[in-house]
Amino acid sequence: MAAAPPSCCLVAFPPRAKDGLVVFGKNSARPRDEVQEVVYFPAADHEPESKVECTYISVDQVPKTHAIVISRPAWLWGAEMGANEHGVCIANEAVNAREPAAETEALLGMDLVRLGLERGSTAKEALDVIVALLEEHGQGGNYYEDAGSCHSFQSAYLIVDREEAWVLETVGKYWAAEKVTEGVRCICNQLSLTTKIDAEHPELRSYAQRQGWWTGEDEFNFSEVFSPADDHLHCCAGKDSLEKQEESITVQTMIDILLCEQRLKRYDSTAPCEHSLLPARVHMGFGSVWMLCRGLLLVPSHPAWLKPLSFLSRSIFKPFIFVDDVKLVPKAQSPCFGDDDPARKEPRFQEKPDRRHELYKAHEWARAVIARGQEQGRRLRRTMLELEKQGLEAMEEILAGPAPPDPAEVADLFYDCVDTEIKFFK
């Protein structure tokens, strides 16, 4: 059974988070050569009895889906993380569990992230969507664009809105969830729920008894019952950093934690790295920070989602605001191969097409320049950091303003940030 790749999801609620905001972040570990993209989908109405084609299977479509913005590996349908127009954020983690995940093609954990965002207007609604689909269709299939072997994992989710978060952890179709309304919380690649369970699959405990994992006499501890016997790994550096924060947590705090964790993982020679010949270089793919504002707007900030090295050296966090007529950003979207995509044809993944988008190619150039360690690279990095600082300051001004921003002024915001970053690379 493959070990779940190291990553984490973090959330901070008031009063730990500053100015009444909820701050949500995620680091994700993906193969070093995988192209990531950020995609916006507007709200949409759908015909009765229509289907939606997910990564491996189709499921019934709902009459209406919410507007969403997601970060995802370019070859699949779902999402590593994302947010919707109602202020719901979801991210998932591959987790190690006592029961191996099914290799049979079903819904990926990442498909369930997107389906929850498209269909849930609150964190609890999204939770209910995910567990209902899990019960009906199950989870399984290859998490990587890899014809050589199947890497399948169980999934955990952090589902957040402006009022509360739900930690959802799954083993097959069975699940448990905990409600969080204050303080900080982190999930990573291990089951974390213990005896505080606020919702669960109706057959969860009887299933554990049938498997011989729980006697029914001791107090039910989810992670003790369902974790592998040898699962004694420490969760993650991000969890420690978040819990040790003595001052109010801001967006910059969350960015710093994500960056610090990525740097630690890069140089941790004990960290697993399934796709690298050098164990010391973990394939951290990308991170993201999302701010839930004072009952008004959802404001996510995106970095890039690229290769090994810290993304700080090659990308900046970029703001996005949900308004009507958000301008699409083709420069951050990969080419579409339709029915000819090797990820859709069976047998799958017989070849790997060039999925690089324009922003990815610009980052490849920037990586090469910075890696040379010359003045041009140092100057480029300083410019990028200044650009990021200006963007964060502009978002703080919007948040501090007495009225919401004019939609016409921010509909192009993410598009303009991507365009500006690419121009700096040329």
Secondary structure, DSSP 4 states (H G I P E B T S, - for coil): -PPPPP-EEEEE-TTTBGGG-EEEEEEEE--TT--EEEEEE--EE--TT-EEE-SS-EEEPPSEE--EEEEEETTSSS-SEEEETTS-EEEEEEEB-SSPPP-S--B-HHHHHHHHHHH-SSHHHHHHHHHHHHHHH-B-S-SSS-SS-----EEEEEEE-SS-EEEEEEETTEEEEEEE-SSEEEE-SB----S--SEE-TTHHHHHHHTTS--SSSPP-HHHHHS-TT------HHHHHHHH--SPB-HHHHHHHHHHHHHHHHT-TTS--TT-SSTTS--EEEEEEEEE-SSS-EEEEE----SSS-GGGT---EE----TTPPP-GGGSPPP-GGG-TTTSSS--SS------HHHHHHHHHHHHHHTTSHHHHHHHHHHHHHHHHHHHHHHHHHHSSSPPPHHHHTTHHHHHHHHHHHHH-
